[in-house]
């Protein structure tokens, strides 16, 4: 949603995205405006310092979820949605999607075929990849629809370490800035099922469930597990036994098995088998956005430091009805909306 000059008291712009900017033709029905960050396409990022909880984002299978509104293809026609170290990046190139992930021999590159990054509308992208094999491909969903991707460059070797800071809306060089708003960012260290991916990419209200909260890529090699949480048996060592704690029973005693915890204490965990709690390793939600810090609600404390990006829509506003040119302000028709860090006043036809 865009408005004309600050404190003008006039609506101005194509709010309902029907291609018509005339004031009397704007109809906004049940529109929810969420906080987020505005990136100007010139400089700025949200930076999350590296942490063991989200190193190896796609090494054994991972998912990136982002709610956004892109105004253009971004700085240098290559606005970045995110990047981590020099080995993971998702960005727009010439208006189309591109995902790059580092490998020891040749980096893997996937490019959308005939699908542009949506502009001037709230959208959600879900990107999934399992880097345990160079033969695997990336899956992507945008607004509930699977995107056709071409593997432009096949990865060679083994997946490279992504140890390093995470940048949202840019990369470390601050030279490929996203232009538009980013409202939500989630990383999960598991690949979603197709129905989950469709749901996350089509439902702005969908939240991470209890089983996925507080996940981490830090190795677990002894102790207990938490009831109701999801786990992966990353490296099973003979002699250990997770049958009694896993929803899949003895099926948990193999590499790569994913399961939900049904009891706290494994029958045997004395040989240092490696488990990972899987789910959200980073969860930056609209309600946790502030001027200087985007607080992580995953439980890992991976808060993002905001630099150059402006907090937008500081107050959530529900708008319903038709926008009209109703003249001077009145006490009953005035509403304040924060857009790109600036307070605007506007008038609504009462409903």
Secondary structure, DSSP 8 states (H G I E B T S, - for coil): ---SSTT-----S-TT-SS---GGGEEEEEEEE--EEEEESSS-EEEE---GGGSSTTTS-EEEEEEEEESSS-GGG--EEEEETTTEEEEEETTEEEEEE-BSSB-EEEEEEEEE--BSS-EEEEEEE-TT-TT---EEEETTEE--EEEEE--BSSB----S-EEESS-TTS-S--EEEEEEEEEESS---HHHHHHHHH-TT----GGGTT---S-B-SS---TT-EEEEEE--TT-B-GGGBTTGGGGSSTTEEEEBSSSS-SB--S--EEEEESEEEEEEEEEE-SSEEEE-SSS---EEEES-EEE--S-EEEEEEE----S--TTTEEEEEETTEEEEEE----
